[in-house]
Amino acid sequence: NLLKKGKIDPENILDLHGLNTKKAENNSINFIEQNYSRGKRLILIITGKGKQSNKADSSNYNNSGIGILKKSLVTWIENSEVRSSIIGIYPAHDKHGGGGAFYVYLRKKR
């Protein structure tokens, strides 16, 4: 599939680096709504991979090395009204951010 091979470039990109969780959630939902209403089909949301687990402090059981934004993005979308405008959410190809980014494939606007 062309998407998995990174052969299709996203039509718009949102980078959530540096945002707190609430702002990142709001920005993500608004970004999806705006792009859907503009008839875009493939957008990219960059969550970042999160801080890598610090081996020196392995006592922190909660530090899995997976960023909160990355873990939360799909949940935010599934719990929002934009869910119906989305065909799928897929991990991005390395050239578009790999494990720190997601393609959001939007339905055709009716």
WOZI-V889029 format. One record per helix or strand of 3 or more residues. SS is the DSSP state (a for helix, b for strand). FROM is the first residue (numbers start at 1). TO is the last residue. If there is no record, write none. Layout:
# WOZI-V889029
ss: {SS SS}
from: {FROM FROM}
to: {TO TO}
This chain:
# WOZI-V889029
ss: {b a b a a a b a a b}
from: {12 21 42 55 68 81 86 94 98 101}
to: {15 37 46 57 78 85 91 96 100 106}
